[in-house]
Amino acid sequence: MNHARKAIYNLFGAEPLSYTRFSLARQPDGDSSHVEMKLSAEEEEGGENGVIDHLQTQTVKPRNANRHLCCVCSAVALVFLIGFLIGYLSLRARMPAPKECVNGFQPCMDDQCASVDMQGQQPEPEPVLYWNALRQKLAEKLDAVSFQDKIRAVSASSHEAGTAADEDLANFVHSEFNSYQLDQVWNNEHYVRLQVPGSSPNVVSLQLPGRDRETLEVPKTYVAYSATGSVSGQPVYANFGRSEDFKTLGKMDLKGSVILVRAGEITFAEKVANAQKQGAVGVLIFPSPASPGLGENVAQFGHAHLGTGDPYTPGFPSFNRTQFPPVESSGLPRIPVQTISRSAASKLFSRMTGQTCPVEWSGRSSAPCKLDSGNPAGVNVTLQVNNVLVERRILNVFGLIKGFEEPDRYVVVGAQRDSWGPGAVKSGVGTAILLGLARAVSELVKNEGYKPRRSLVFASWSAGDFGAVGATEWLEGFAAMLHLKAFAYINLDSAVTGSRDFRFSASPMLKQLLKEAVTNVKGPVRLSEGTLPNKELPFRMDNAGIAFLAYSGIPSASFRFTDADGGDYPYLNTMEDSMNKLLSYFNSGYQLEATLRAAAEIAGRMAVRMTHDHELYLDFRSYDEKLLAFVGKVMRYNQDLKNIGLHPRWLLVARGDFSRATNDLRITIQNTDLKNKAACRALNDRIMKVEYHFLSPYVSPKDTPLRHIFFGSGSHTLQALMDNLSLLKNNKSSVDENLLRNQLALATWTIQGAANALSGDIWDIDNEF
């Protein structure tokens, strides 16, 4: 061992070091002091058998200090080098992927470089801007937009769907999208059947006993999808034509009559459908007397299809040369419909001698208001409708801002582009806001460093005046994929019809987002979360949002600034809906611009927020309350159901399962790292499908396109079930028990299916139902 040690020392050119031995034994004299002895290796070996036979105190000679210092420094350097290598390799593993030039040859310079992940995966992009800063940037971008200039461009002339003027406007929108440097711009075409005026005008005439027939009016307007032909009958006034209005008429026999109604409250199609149920042979619609400023000789446009899309391809897309069996939508009316002016309506009222109208039915009109002719020999009305069907090519125009993380998930923002007249509000307002938003969001991405997680699609629809035809045909054409990719729709149609109030329609899943979006927006109306609930209205059948919501199961929202108490802009759907009329309706151009900007900011906040956060901003728990309210209404008929052998207990179980599923999902979200891309996407997929699972799987999309059990139309809806249940108390003999059993069972299983889907995997579902 000692020889080995000497060899090592010699190798490094140093002298062998001595070592010290210590004596720990107490000396006989009791001295326990420590004695240090230094012995050289040679001295140690001098003793026989390794035993030291002499002790000698020495003075240690000074060693070669320079060589010793060199050895120490070398050792330190070696340790440092090893530590540096370990640290470098550890840092290298955490460094971003090396940048590589797109062309693969030139050195990487600035934005010409593309990041290449060594493992083949793109690193997760993080939004550069926090939401508050992003919201402020959006407001600044919208301040620079001139919305009125775009309205002027859109409403310069009439641009009915499928005409050359409509196509020119589509090209204008396409060009604007391109100028904003959107990621992609494209058109989508459809060939649809629209109804237009025929070569002979529509005529409304009167026949009084003993007199010649006189022409009441030859309107320049028409109602699309009206039945054609000539009908005659005695006039009966039914106010707005709502179900409750017909109930007010009591036992009055309406069979064979021509129903006179005023515009407003519900769509033309709903008025016609209600009149048709009562046995009427025709319908006349005039502008409400409560619309100040509208000329007495002005009539309105509209359509009578109780549904959306091309009524001759229900549930199918209207692409070029598609071959479908001859079929018509069940929502097409079987009776003629025509709009007339207020002056024609006043003249007709003056010929009626029957019962006086209720006070609230007369509106602000000074003309006498009568309910009927007064006797069987009274005035008769003849309605001649000569509309014709034509096939037209329409274009939908789209612009895309692609998401950085999930480009295949997108929010759609859309507006109607066509109009029967100039359409300053009907199509100009929505299109101007759409273009302003596309420009503002594009600048956020191109110039401000915003990286949206998901995509934004801006859509300009055609044939909106015929019942959201363009939007519906697009949904039908891509029905198999849109509910898996589009997670929300924001409708901009007629978003500004006044400046003193606010109204909205929305899926429950978007209400909370809308509440936050309207808070503290600069505009003519001060809005907050607390005031918004009183502003909600049901979706109208002619709103494009209802197609997304009730046909495709995509959460939708639509809103508008209105006149006081939700009053309507009087020139809507008339030839007087021009830019000059719009400016005169507002106090000033500044007020109009401020209102347009406020509407754009609300829509922009909603759309951008849904592309910003990790978790989709969709309130999936909102349907808990709606289901709880529905079950509460059903329980009022608990005893009535028991009397016919039914019980709502399975409905209660389904509602309870849905509530537990939403609560479990909430807890899962709280316990999930949302920065984990795969985990976050899986959760968002469950959230975005909640709305879709409220589409009844038990009815055909062809026969019943609007399948949503809350917002749809047909016997499968929860409202239809409640209407049938109400007969158990009011008119039990008229209850169709088989229909009631089917309605209750299918509603229960639709709700249970939604709960199961929300629960996640099949092994997480309680199968004891």
Disulfide bonds with the S-S distance in Angstrom:
Cys108-Cys113 1.35
Cys357-Cys369 2.03
